[in-house]
Amino acid sequence: MALPRTEMAVARLVSEAMANKEIADLLVVSVHTVGTHVLSNFTKLNVTSRVALAREVILYDCAQRSASRLP
C-alpha cells in the first residue's frame, strides 16, 4: 500500500472508527484536510466507503506483521 505517511495515519485512524473532526483534532489539521486525505485514500485504494478503507488498512497491517515474522 503506497500511501504517504499522513494519508496512512488518517487511514489508520479511520480504521479505528474515528470521525474526521476527531482525526483533525488529533493530527492538528483542518477537517477539510482530513476529508481530502480520506478521498485520496479512496481513489488510491479503489474503495468507496470508510468501512472498505478500514478493511484495506487492517489487511495491510496484518500482512506487514506476518511478513516481519518470517525468517
DRENPADREN-946699 format. One record per residue (C-alpha): x, y negated, z; residue number from 1; residue in one letter. Coordinates in nm, 3 decimals. Layout:
BEGIN
- X,Y,Z,NUM,a
...
This chain:
BEGIN
- 0.000,0.000,0.000,1,m
- 0.178,-0.309,-0.122,2,a
- 0.026,-0.591,0.080,3,l
- 0.215,-0.894,0.205,4,p
- 0.274,-0.897,0.581,5,r
- -0.005,-1.145,0.660,6,t
- -0.260,-0.965,0.443,7,e
- -0.168,-0.635,0.609,8,m
- -0.210,-0.795,0.952,9,a
- -0.555,-0.919,0.853,10,v
- -0.646,-0.577,0.710,11,a
- -0.541,-0.404,1.032,12,r
- -0.748,-0.645,1.240,13,l
- -1.047,-0.588,1.010,14,v
- -0.999,-0.215,1.075,15,s
- -1.035,-0.292,1.446,16,e
- -1.380,-0.440,1.372,17,a
- -1.274,-0.798,1.434,18,m
- -1.473,-1.082,1.276,19,a
- -1.299,-1.339,1.057,20,n
- -1.330,-1.603,1.333,21,k
- -1.163,-1.371,1.586,22,e
- -0.884,-1.291,1.340,23,i
- -0.835,-1.660,1.261,24,a
- -0.809,-1.746,1.630,25,d
- -0.562,-1.465,1.693,26,l
- -0.338,-1.547,1.395,27,l
- -0.379,-1.924,1.436,28,v
- -0.503,-1.978,1.082,29,v
- -0.834,-2.104,0.941,30,s
- -1.137,-1.883,0.893,31,v
- -1.115,-1.973,0.524,32,h
- -0.759,-1.835,0.508,33,t
- -0.871,-1.509,0.668,34,v
- -1.159,-1.483,0.421,35,g
- -0.916,-1.537,0.133,36,t
- -0.688,-1.262,0.265,37,h
- -0.982,-1.024,0.306,38,v
- -1.100,-1.086,-0.051,39,l
- -0.745,-1.047,-0.181,40,s
- -0.720,-0.714,0.002,41,n
- -1.048,-0.603,-0.154,42,f
- -0.909,-0.675,-0.500,43,t
- -0.567,-0.520,-0.442,44,k
- -0.709,-0.203,-0.284,45,l
- -1.010,-0.181,-0.516,46,n
- -1.264,-0.178,-0.233,47,v
- -1.585,-0.373,-0.187,48,t
- -1.650,-0.369,0.187,49,s
- -1.479,-0.421,0.520,50,r
- -1.552,-0.057,0.605,51,v
- -1.375,0.063,0.291,52,a
- -1.084,-0.172,0.367,53,l
- -1.060,-0.034,0.720,54,a
- -1.063,0.322,0.584,55,r
- -0.773,0.247,0.349,56,e
- -0.569,0.089,0.629,57,v
- -0.632,0.381,0.864,58,i
- -0.540,0.636,0.598,59,l
- -0.226,0.440,0.511,60,y
- -0.118,0.414,0.874,61,d
- -0.179,0.787,0.928,62,c
- 0.028,0.872,0.621,63,a
- 0.310,0.645,0.739,64,q
- 0.313,0.812,1.082,65,r
- 0.316,1.158,0.924,66,s
- 0.597,1.064,0.686,67,a
- 0.808,0.928,0.970,68,s
- 0.789,1.264,1.148,69,r
- 0.934,1.457,0.855,70,l
- 1.292,1.578,0.900,71,p
